[in-house]
Amino acid sequence: MSEEPLIAVDDLEVHFPGGPRSILRRGSPPPPVRAVDGVSFEIRRGETLGLVGESGCGKSTTGLALLRLVEPTAGSVTFDGRDVRALSRRELRTLRRRVAMIFQDPYASLDPRMTVGDAITEAMVIHDLHGDGKGRRRRAGELLERVGLHPDVAERYPHEFSGGQRQRVGIARALAVEPDFIVCDEPIAALDVSIQASVMNLLAELQADLGLTYLFIAHDLAAVQHVSDRIAVMYLGRIVEQADREQLYRSPGHPYTQALLSAIPVPSPAHERERRRTLLEGDVPSPMDPPSGCRFRTRCPEVFEACGRVDPALQEVAEQHHVACLLHGEVGTEVPRSEHRDAART
Amino acid sequence: MSDQEQQPTDAPEPRGAGLEQPEIEHRPRWRETLSVLMSNRLAAVGLVVLVVMVVTAILGHRLAPYALDAQDLTRRFDPPSADHWFGTDDLGQDVFSRVVIGARSSLLVAGVSVGISMVVGTLLGLLAGYRGGWMDSTLMRTMDVLFAFPVVLLAIALVAVFGPSLRNTMLAIAVVFTPIFARVVRGSVLSVREQLYVRAVRSLGAGDLRIVLRHVLPNVAAPVLVQTSLSLAFAILTEAALSYVGVGVQPPTPAWGSMLSDAQRYMAQGWWLSVFPGLAIFVTVMSFNLLGDGLRDALDPQQRSIIEARGAGAKDGDA
């Protein structure tokens, strides 16, 4: 616990411009999309942090910002003691050797005009690893074997593979740069259920063998349940709850987490019938214009008066268990009266 | 990393672990492409015809049965015969010889002008599409200005300013065609650069140059090829238009386009004057298109395996 975290994210913000200002439209330009709006977490070496939330909550953007594939607007990202936002072009390349990424869509993440062998060796060429072409091809064969594919498939093109195989190629390519840390951006969401488990097992194996650290992004809690040491739940650009895996599943502190947990089906018909489910109503509000106070209040089953007035901060409700919800005490920043919005909607 | 390799793994999968790592052979990609290209009959025909055309263009005078200045005013407008395969024109010159000799300037103009515009246009399109922002605006607005003029008018203006010559004709056509390539390429680049695989390669640490050359360029090659084969046809016709108003290839050098435009005055006296140069243009353009289509398919890995599978299936059927 006292060990330095491998990666530390502090108050990260990623805002996208809301659109061009039109000379025909008077007034201020459209507000920015606050995709990530003050996210903080730490991941220690060898650990897996699961990052969960609905689509559009900013979880993938958070992952991309760690490699500066999107530029953070504010906040800091520290990898192995270095400020990622201050890196030079050359240092950024080194960062991208130590931090790799696995993408959600294995069909789109491989160049259709490149053999998988070339795709894997290219990663080594970029960082000048494994000497010459021959050494790199041998290494590519090893990597393919490591992810459960035959080395001979190096000569094939992506379209000749199934989704699960392509994701294995994607993993082999990520390993080719010999990373310490891998951002897994919903690596199994696009795969058949029957394939999901084998890819998850592969990732777990690789972590154990190579001592990798993961940020595992997913849109449901079921997916991260088995791989994560700790879990952070995101809603509309913010982390609303963060805890150890067991703690989170045993006593979820945020109504949103409770709703997500209740959505996981139980593999027993009798239990499934009796189970009380919290169904969330309505849609996620626009990140261009989030509700004042608590962002979840428009859909929260437990909403009360203070929710529109106070923007809840993360508070420690148990050891290493943080929740941003006013049910645990009114901790947060008071919203100025002038900015109270959507009062009618709550 | 390498010592981590030696750690025991419980992975059930790795086949041949402990066996000697098989050497992954690296066969040259272009050979494979060529064999797929040749399995496409139409493309093969196109290639053969073009090779014949190019050889004709190079040998030119030596292949022609009559010299360029051979006139026989007693035999004007002779229809095609054993002596004059394509007949004779208004000056009693052998049309066949002129078509053969004209291949040189026509193919030269088409090849060089389209070659220049393809290279320059693709570079500008890549730059504009990939960089975006002010670079995009500046380049594309400049291209729009060039676009705004009718093709022939602009070419005429350019040649008129710089003086009529074969070189200036080629340059003028190149200038006129560059915006077409720039626009086609920019459009494709805009979609390719947003692809996930580009982001994935960037996440591995690739720089812009590598991304553009190794990932964006190959993926915009198909529309460029199609545009090239179309432009080659238009270049021959543009040269004809330039010749028609007297600023193209200068007489006495024959070119298919100028022969065609000369011939229209003598439509009534002899159909062969226009038909044969027209056929030469048609066959050349057709071959460019067939080859272009075949090349596009042969360069696309997905198409390639479809073609290969079909070829294998046909072979099985024969057996």
Boltz contact constraints between the chains, C-beta under 6 A:
constraints:
  - contact:
      token1: [A, 67]
      token2: [B, 203]
      max_distance: 6.0
  - contact:
      token1: [A, 69]
      token2: [B, 203]
      max_distance: 6.0
  - contact:
      token1: [A, 93]
      token2: [B, 205]
      max_distance: 6.0
  - contact:
      token1: [A, 96]
      token2: [B, 205]
      max_distance: 6.0
  - contact:
      token1: [A, 97]
      token2: [B, 205]
      max_distance: 6.0
  - contact:
      token1: [A, 101]
      token2: [B, 203]
      max_distance: 6.0
  - contact:
      token1: [A, 103]
      token2: [B, 196]
      max_distance: 6.0
  - contact:
      token1: [A, 103]
      token2: [B, 200]
      max_distance: 6.0
  - contact:
      token1: [A, 105]
      token2: [B, 196]
      max_distance: 6.0
  - contact:
      token1: [A, 108]
      token2: [B, 196]
      max_distance: 6.0
  - contact:
      token1: [A, 109]
      token2: [B, 196]
      max_distance: 6.0
  - contact:
      token1: [A, 109]
      token2: [B, 197]
      max_distance: 6.0
  - contact:
      token1: [A, 109]
      token2: [B, 200]
      max_distance: 6.0
  - contact:
      token1: [A, 110]
      token2: [B, 197]
      max_distance: 6.0
  - contact:
      token1: [A, 111]
      token2: [B, 197]
      max_distance: 6.0
  - contact:
      token1: [A, 111]
      token2: [B, 215]
      max_distance: 6.0
  - contact:
      token1: [A, 113]
      token2: [B, 218]
      max_distance: 6.0
  - contact:
      token1: [A, 113]
      token2: [B, 301]
      max_distance: 6.0
  - contact:
      token1: [A, 123]
      token2: [B, 204]
      max_distance: 6.0
  - contact:
      token1: [A, 126]
      token2: [B, 204]
      max_distance: 6.0
  - contact:
      token1: [A, 126]
      token2: [B, 205]
      max_distance: 6.0
  - contact:
      token1: [A, 126]
      token2: [B, 206]
      max_distance: 6.0
  - contact:
      token1: [A, 137]
      token2: [B, 24]
      max_distance: 6.0
  - contact:
      token1: [A, 138]
      token2: [B, 21]
      max_distance: 6.0
  - contact:
      token1: [A, 141]
      token2: [B, 21]
      max_distance: 6.0
  - contact:
      token1: [A, 141]
      token2: [B, 24]
      max_distance: 6.0
  - contact:
      token1: [A, 145]
      token2: [B, 14]
      max_distance: 6.0
  - contact:
      token1: [A, 148]
      token2: [B, 13]
      max_distance: 6.0
  - contact:
      token1: [A, 151]
      token2: [B, 22]
      max_distance: 6.0
  - contact:
      token1: [A, 154]
      token2: [B, 24]
      max_distance: 6.0
  - contact:
      token1: [A, 157]
      token2: [B, 301]
      max_distance: 6.0
  - contact:
      token1: [A, 159]
      token2: [B, 302]
      max_distance: 6.0
  - contact:
      token1: [A, 177]
      token2: [B, 204]
      max_distance: 6.0
  - contact:
      token1: [A, 178]
      token2: [B, 1]
      max_distance: 6.0
  - contact:
      token1: [A, 205]
      token2: [B, 11]
      max_distance: 6.0
  - contact:
      token1: [A, 209]
      token2: [B, 7]
      max_distance: 6.0
  - contact:
      token1: [A, 209]
      token2: [B, 9]
      max_distance: 6.0
  - contact:
      token1: [A, 210]
      token2: [B, 4]
      max_distance: 6.0
